[in-house]
């Protein structure tokens, strides 16, 4: 009795090709690394931050509330906020193109924009 038959080798080769194709697709369609973060308050752009430069900024919302944003190591996150639910803080660090941080009470949206 043979341990592996011709069909087994064909099946293994096919599975390896599918796995390599999937890996290639993942690498090809991966979101672009972020270049800037565009910050809007009540629909108007108030700030654009270069994610390659570490910085901290406090954004004042339309109703007087605030969000403290930190840019470090090409990532951005909200570290403090005056909103009652703190959802914007719990959204964590963002760095991929099209990621967003939203604070509805302060009407602030941070949209990550990748290289074009």
C-alpha positions in Angstrom: 0.0 0.0 0.0 1.4 3.4 -1.0 1.3 6.2 1.6 0.7 8.9 -1.0 -0.9 8.5 -4.3 -0.8 10.7 -7.4 -4.1 12.3 -6.5 -2.8 13.2 -3.0 0.1 15.1 -4.5 -2.3 17.0 -6.9 -4.5 17.8 -3.9 -1.6 19.1 -1.8 -0.2 21.2 -4.8 -3.7 22.7 -5.4 -4.1 23.6 -1.8 -0.7 25.2 -1.7 -1.4 27.3 -4.8 -4.7 28.4 -3.3 -3.0 29.4 -0.1 -0.3 31.4 -2.0 -2.9 33.1 -4.1 -4.9 34.1 -1.0 -1.7 35.5 0.7 -1.0 37.5 -2.4 -4.5 38.9 -2.5 -4.3 39.9 1.2 -1.0 41.7 0.6 -2.3 43.4 -2.6 -5.6 44.7 -1.2 -4.3 45.7 2.3 -5.3 49.2 3.2 -2.7 51.8 2.6 -0.8 53.2 5.6 -2.1 56.4 6.8 -0.6 59.7 5.9 -2.9 62.3 7.5 -5.8 62.6 9.9 -8.6 65.0 8.9 -10.6 66.3 11.8 -14.0 67.8 11.3 -16.4 69.4 13.8 -20.0 69.7 12.8 -19.0 68.9 9.2 -16.3 71.5 8.8 -12.6 70.6 8.6 -10.8 72.2 11.6 -7.4 70.5 11.5 -5.3 68.1 9.4 -2.5 66.2 11.2 0.5 64.6 9.7 0.7 61.1 11.2 4.4 60.9 10.7 4.9 63.7 13.3 4.2 63.0 17.0 1.9 65.6 18.4 -1.1 66.3 20.7 -4.0 68.6 20.0 -7.2 69.5 21.8 -10.3 69.9 19.6 -13.2 72.0 20.8 -16.6 70.6 19.7 -19.5 72.7 18.5 -21.3 72.6 21.8 -18.1 73.6 23.8 -17.0 70.0 24.6 -13.5 68.8 23.9 -11.5 65.9 22.6 -7.8 65.4 23.3 -6.1 63.6 20.4 -2.6 62.1 20.4 -0.5 61.2 17.4 2.4 58.9 18.1 4.2 56.2 16.0 1.9 56.9 13.0 -1.2 56.2 15.1 -3.9 58.5 16.4 -6.3 58.1 19.3 -8.5 60.1 21.6 -7.1 60.1 25.1 -9.6 62.4 26.9 -13.0 63.7 26.1 -15.7 65.7 27.8 -18.6 63.5 26.4 -20.5 61.4 28.9 -20.2 58.0 27.3 -16.4 58.1 26.3 -17.0 55.9 23.2 -14.4 57.9 21.3 -11.8 57.0 23.8 -12.7 53.3 23.7 -12.3 53.2 19.9 -8.6 52.8 20.3 -5.6 53.6 18.2 -6.2 54.1 14.4 -3.6 54.0 11.6 -5.2 52.5 8.5 -6.6 54.4 5.6 -10.3 55.1 6.0 -10.3 54.3 9.8 -12.4 56.8 11.8 -12.8 58.0 15.3 -16.2 59.5 16.1 -17.5 61.5 19.0 -21.2 62.2 18.5 -21.8 64.5 21.5 -19.0 66.8 20.4 -19.8 66.4 16.7 -16.1 65.5 16.0 -15.0 63.0 13.4 -11.4 62.0 12.7 -10.9 60.3 9.3 -7.6 58.7 8.4 -6.5 59.4 4.9 -3.8 57.2 3.3 -1.3 58.0 0.6 -2.7 58.2 -2.9 
